[in-house]
Amino acid sequence: MSGSNILFVLSGSIACYKACDAISRLVQCGHRVRTVATEAAQRFVGVATLEGLTGEPVATDLFAAGGALDHLGLMRWADLTIVCPATAHTLNRAAAGLGDDLAGALLLAHDWKKPLLFAPAMNPAMWSHPATVASVERLRGWGARFVAVGAGRTACGDVGEGRLAEPAEIVAVIEAALARPVRRLRVLVTGGGTTEPIDGVRVLANTSTGATSALLADHFARRGHDVTLLRAHSAVRAQPGVRDVTFGTFAELDTALTGLLAGEDFAVVLHAAAVSDFAVEAIVVDGVAHPPGPAKLGSASAPTLRLRPNPKLLDTLRTRSRHAGLQVVAFKLTRSATVAETEAAVATLFARGTVDFVVHNDLANREAGSGAFPADIWPAGGERVVHCADRPALAVALEKLLAAGPSAATV
Ligand SMILES: Cc1cc2nc3c(=O)[nH]c(=O)nc-3n(C[C@H](O)[C@H](O)[C@H](O)COP(=O)(O)O)c2cc1C
């Protein structure tokens, strides 16, 4: 969306030079950009550079003569605010609600009906410090969104997570946040398959790639929704505008769901992860049962696996959620199912009253050449509502249904 008012807050990191590139790209896209620089940011980038890039004066001082109420005016003016680069200090200060300089006062006065983004940049130790981790979680809980940090060598020579995202990614996330859907949803998408440990090196896994989940996550983010993709470590990633959280085992997925649903106000869960129905209870070798553990089992005698059922995560999503009207979408994959078998499979998911929609597809309908994977969307207690020829059509139809609200049943 070109022509928006973007408030760009820079704090004191070497990555200020990359922020300048992002600002330049935003101006070239037709946005109006105004900048605020902390005292430390001004050690890394000159006020003249920011003025030159934006054609606007740079705000730096909460008590500037004639500008004492600038922090309120700037917040009203902005369609979106981004803190980029966001230092550890500025993140922690924002999470504590401190307003002892212009940047802090602006963030305290933020109008939560408008997007607030943070693009962190810091050393890996600062990024993984418990204070920073807790602040990020707190700010997310209030509705702030984060541009994913990069991994690799940071300016200080340390290797790990914490690098500022690339300018093109920052611009893409801003553009996605500026898209105005009829109703902005906070969406949690799960994807990919769980891996259940057998021993220290072997797992029970499945063939899910997470491609559908990544595509859905990308679509919802492009449409301006706030999206988190909770995916298996090896599953397909979404684009930078989607927050990325990963899991391995059923237990890790279970724990992540509890934390996310209780901690944040998700309005929708698209539960497309291929969750193992069973976990390994014991490996029986020569009549002796061993619980799964870190050791690698020998290969002299063929073991027998004793499995136990995993609880159904779908049934508990609503009770774990802090959002009263949570909409839950379940996914059902069949292989060459008849109409009666499909109806029975879909009915099973609706039987416990914990699901709003079921997306069903059958492996036999996947088109070998194009890879198109037709799907049907079923509403609770109703007839099939939409037939979608492929995944992009599924993404469009789901967004339309879910954005219309909990009671919507037709497209
Ligand atoms: C050369 C140099 C580079 C720095 N880079 C970063 C950085 O990338 N991220 C960060 O969190 N702090 C960094 N710092 C430390 C911050 O500048 C410092 O904590 C400052 O107080 C932050 O203030 P502000 O958040 O109000 O801008 C750096 C300091 C120096 C001297």
The ligand as a Gaussian input file, in Angstrom:
#p B3LYP/6-31G(d) Opt

LIG

0 1
 C       29.638000       0.045000      18.358000
 C       28.398000      -0.268000      19.114000
 C       27.443000      -1.042000      18.534000
 C       26.272000      -1.380000      19.228000
 N       25.344000      -2.168000      18.608000
 C       24.250000      -2.523000      19.310000
 C       23.279000      -3.379000      18.704000
 O       23.394000      -3.774000      17.538000
 N       22.223000      -3.740000      19.435000
 C       22.040000      -3.336000      20.740000
 O       21.071000      -3.760000      21.354000
 N       22.918000      -2.513000      21.315000
 C       24.021000      -2.094000      20.642000
 N       24.931000      -1.259000      21.228000
 C       24.652000      -0.754000      22.581000
 C       23.611000       0.378000      22.541000
 O       24.001000       1.401000      21.648000
 C       23.392000       0.904000      23.947000
 O       22.811000      -0.088000      24.753000
 C       22.552000       2.170000      23.965000
 O       22.369000       2.588000      25.307000
 C       21.174000       1.914000      23.362000
 O       20.382000       3.059000      23.509000
 P       18.980000       3.221000      22.772000
 O       18.329000       1.901000      22.818000
 O       18.278000       4.257000      23.566000
 O       19.267000       3.688000      21.394000
 C       26.088000      -0.890000      20.546000
 C       27.044000      -0.090000      21.120000
 C       28.195000       0.234000      20.424000
 C       29.205000       1.110000      21.077000

